Amino acid sequence: MSASIEQRRHLATSIPGPRSIELMARKKSAVAQGVGTTLPVFAIEAGGGIVKDVDGNQLIDLGSGIAVTTVGNSAPRVVEAVREQVEAFTHTCFMVTPYENYVAVSEALNRLTPGDHDKRTALFNSGAEAVENAVKIARAHTKKSAIVAFDHAYHGRTNLTMALTAKSMPYKSGFGPFAPEVYRAPLSYPYRDAKDVDGAVAAQRAIMYIEKQVGADNLAAIVIEPIQGEGGFIVPADGFLPALAQWCTANDVVLIADEVQSGFARTGAMFACDHEGVVPDLIVTAKGIAGGLPLSAVTGRAEIMDAPHVSGLGGTYGGNPIACAAALATIETIEADGLVERAREIERLMLDRLNRLQADDDRIGDVRGRGAMIAVEIVKSGTDEPDPALTGAIAAAAHRAGVIVLTCGTYGNVLRFLPPLSIGDALLNEGLDVVADALEETR
Ligand code: PLZ
């Protein structure tokens, strides 16, 4: 089984090897170029903290397929649950003849998400689809239409979620016109904000903008990632999220937390909102929810979730039974194996190492993040000017040495680390050694 894959980095060929090069050529002639790849190596097996490629290379996984395989690839309970479900039935469509595990996933989400109020859940396939549905639900409930998203936000690639997403290239450029009634407010970005802009001041800045340029009377919802993902792993200053939440409650505005990337133990809490005790009205989850199977959800206050009329929400595959079986096994794994605590251990290990690297490298402008969602912002020596070229060079050097790291950020200058929580300390340390070498190599 993949989970028993040898937990060792191993370079059998250069990266990419000959079989991957061949497959890349086939990809180029068969797959639309719009679908890009970070590393040109083709996976054949993965588990623990390792991804093995078709040439026999074993790479250390510091990406988890973009924060998805939080419990590890082919995690044993997930494999077993999927196997059982796939043999029983693969699909009936929950809107035609429902099945229990959809209800069980909904119950689990109602229990695990922040707040102990009465909740309801609806299941979908992708993060973007769930964000769209959260907006539909908020509009149905408030009977208002405007939506506020933030600077540096990422919410998906569908038309509405492109509108919510901040960054033009590569996500939006050429793909407009975008959905109307979407407004962008300033975020709290501690590394780049002026020193006197704390969480409360940043929240006031955003609220002032919203009140003056949108108006609470027109605003259905604020959509926010409690820790931004693609935008650069930006952790807003303490107090920013609670102040927004309070303002939403006072103004009949639905607070939608997009925890697609930050959810399910990733940040050392079940949800990133939990770090500040923020209780969103609706919470959107995906990625880490089902150990790699496509599933997403909107969970929230019963009276808001039940605003859309009967049959107003749905989709052919939403809450597919195999994905639901995987989600139940994923949740069981997080709880039974203490993965929230494991994410905190990973945070301590990574922050300690990255802070030490920063101490003698003034190209590391900032080290930030929570749990197993940690990043460094790369800048021109001794300044705060973003250095995306250097960031790309560091990532490429790590890739050549057999470590999967990802970049992100509005300025393309953030190296982010999203190890699966199934990775061992030895492999994690070795992955960070490789990152340190890559920093030296590019000095
Ligand atoms: N909301 C916060 O992080 C997906 C996107 C990768 P889907 N992030 C990875 C890419 O380049 O397409 C994401 C997210 C947040 C929503 C989404 C969208 O989730 O499952 O990709 O639709």
Residues whose N, C-alpha, C, O or C-beta is under 5 A from the ligand:
A	BS01	PLZ	I66 S126 G127 A128 E129 Y154 H155 G156 E225 G229 E230 D258 V260 Q261 A286
